[in-house]
Amino acid sequence: MIDYRVVLLLGTPRETVTIRVYDSAHGYNEMHRYTRIGGKQTGKRFHSGSLGGGLRVAIEDAEDRHIEMIEGWEQ
């Protein structure tokens, strides 16, 4: 694996917004939170293992915690 991106989007009747992005754009596993007011926040490393491991963790996190992430974006 050389690159990945996992994006959690929220579709509303008026727009689609980004809630969370996990990626390897800088060669390591990084996560960006988005907020309604502040937009994209500074990225943070979320997994110290391989990119493949980071991809698996990102998918699991988005599946398991998507409601919590959306609620965090809304506040």
Short mmCIF file of the C-alpha atoms (twelve columns), coordinates in Angstrom:
data_MODEL
# 
_entry.id   MODEL 
# 
loop_
_atom_site.group_PDB 
_atom_site.id 
_atom_site.type_symbol 
_atom_site.label_atom_id 
_atom_site.label_alt_id 
_atom_site.label_comp_id 
_atom_site.label_asym_id 
_atom_site.label_seq_id 
_atom_site.Cartn_x 
_atom_site.Cartn_y 
_atom_site.Cartn_z 
_atom_site.pdbx_PDB_model_num 
ATOM 1  C CA . MET A 1  0.000   0.000  0.000  1 
ATOM 2  C CA . ILE A 2  1.333   3.413  -0.916 1 
ATOM 3  C CA . ASP A 3  -1.611  5.731  -0.273 1 
ATOM 4  C CA . TYR A 4  -5.176  5.841  1.053  1 
ATOM 5  C CA . ARG A 5  -7.948  8.192  2.105  1 
ATOM 6  C CA . VAL A 6  -11.078 7.479  4.153  1 
ATOM 7  C CA . VAL A 7  -13.616 10.308 4.205  1 
ATOM 8  C CA . LEU A 8  -16.732 10.568 6.367  1 
ATOM 9  C CA . LEU A 9  -19.307 12.828 4.678  1 
ATOM 10 C CA . LEU A 10 -22.673 14.086 5.885  1 
ATOM 11 C CA . GLY A 11 -25.314 14.739 3.247  1 
ATOM 12 C CA . THR A 12 -28.036 17.255 4.027  1 
ATOM 13 C CA . PRO A 13 -30.805 18.522 1.762  1 
ATOM 14 C CA . ARG A 14 -28.705 21.642 1.028  1 
ATOM 15 C CA . GLU A 15 -25.126 20.344 0.945  1 
ATOM 16 C CA . THR A 16 -22.625 17.600 1.599  1 
ATOM 17 C CA . VAL A 17 -20.027 18.361 4.267  1 
ATOM 18 C CA . THR A 18 -16.824 16.647 5.328  1 
ATOM 19 C CA . ILE A 19 -16.811 15.416 8.926  1 
ATOM 20 C CA . ARG A 20 -13.529 13.492 9.149  1 
ATOM 21 C CA . VAL A 21 -10.627 12.518 6.871  1 
ATOM 22 C CA . TYR A 22 -8.065  9.802  7.503  1 
ATOM 23 C CA . ASP A 23 -5.194  9.701  5.019  1 
ATOM 24 C CA . SER A 24 -1.568  8.972  4.290  1 
ATOM 25 C CA . ALA A 25 -0.840  12.102 2.227  1 
ATOM 26 C CA . HIS A 26 2.369   12.763 4.167  1 
ATOM 27 C CA . GLY A 27 3.514   9.143  4.261  1 
ATOM 28 C CA . TYR A 28 2.035   8.340  7.671  1 
ATOM 29 C CA . ASN A 29 -1.418  7.729  9.167  1 
ATOM 30 C CA . GLU A 30 -3.049  11.087 9.825  1 
ATOM 31 C CA . MET A 31 -6.565  12.161 10.802 1 
ATOM 32 C CA . HIS A 32 -8.216  15.558 10.261 1 
ATOM 33 C CA . ARG A 33 -11.333 16.637 12.123 1 
ATOM 34 C CA . TYR A 34 -13.678 19.158 10.550 1 
ATOM 35 C CA . THR A 35 -15.985 21.515 12.439 1 
ATOM 36 C CA . ARG A 36 -18.975 23.493 11.271 1 
ATOM 37 C CA . ILE A 37 -17.371 26.807 12.214 1 
ATOM 38 C CA . GLY A 38 -13.622 26.120 11.952 1 
ATOM 39 C CA . GLY A 39 -13.508 23.810 8.959  1 
ATOM 40 C CA . LYS A 40 -10.485 21.534 8.600  1 
ATOM 41 C CA . GLN A 41 -8.421  21.148 11.765 1 
ATOM 42 C CA . THR A 42 -4.709  20.362 12.031 1 
ATOM 43 C CA . GLY A 43 -3.947  16.720 11.287 1 
ATOM 44 C CA . LYS A 44 -2.897  14.287 14.007 1 
ATOM 45 C CA . ARG A 45 -1.211  10.924 13.747 1 
ATOM 46 C CA . PHE A 46 -3.704  8.254  14.749 1 
ATOM 47 C CA . HIS A 47 -1.858  4.965  14.152 1 
ATOM 48 C CA . SER A 48 1.867   4.285  14.413 1 
ATOM 49 C CA . GLY A 49 1.877   1.110  12.314 1 
ATOM 50 C CA . SER A 50 1.851   0.498  8.576  1 
ATOM 51 C CA . LEU A 51 -0.390  2.335  6.116  1 
ATOM 52 C CA . GLY A 52 -2.408  -0.849 5.654  1 
ATOM 53 C CA . GLY A 53 -2.920  -1.033 9.404  1 
ATOM 54 C CA . GLY A 54 -3.893  2.633  9.465  1 
ATOM 55 C CA . LEU A 55 -6.441  2.074  6.718  1 
ATOM 56 C CA . ARG A 56 -8.052  -0.765 8.674  1 
ATOM 57 C CA . VAL A 57 -8.159  1.321  11.867 1 
ATOM 58 C CA . ALA A 58 -9.624  4.305  9.971  1 
ATOM 59 C CA . ILE A 59 -12.423 2.231  8.448  1 
ATOM 60 C CA . GLU A 60 -13.268 0.609  11.789 1 
ATOM 61 C CA . ASP A 61 -13.246 3.975  13.580 1 
ATOM 62 C CA . ALA A 62 -15.534 5.593  10.996 1 
ATOM 63 C CA . GLU A 63 -17.934 2.634  11.094 1 
ATOM 64 C CA . ASP A 64 -18.003 2.393  14.890 1 
ATOM 65 C CA . ARG A 65 -18.025 6.098  15.807 1 
ATOM 66 C CA . HIS A 66 -19.640 7.931  12.885 1 
ATOM 67 C CA . ILE A 67 -22.629 9.130  14.907 1 
ATOM 68 C CA . GLU A 68 -20.348 10.577 17.601 1 
ATOM 69 C CA . MET A 69 -18.205 12.249 14.929 1 
ATOM 70 C CA . ILE A 70 -21.238 13.840 13.258 1 
ATOM 71 C CA . GLU A 71 -22.534 15.094 16.610 1 
ATOM 72 C CA . GLY A 72 -19.096 16.609 17.326 1 
ATOM 73 C CA . TRP A 73 -19.125 18.402 13.976 1 
ATOM 74 C CA . GLU A 74 -22.595 19.823 14.638 1 
ATOM 75 C CA . GLN A 75 -21.594 21.428 17.942 1 
# 
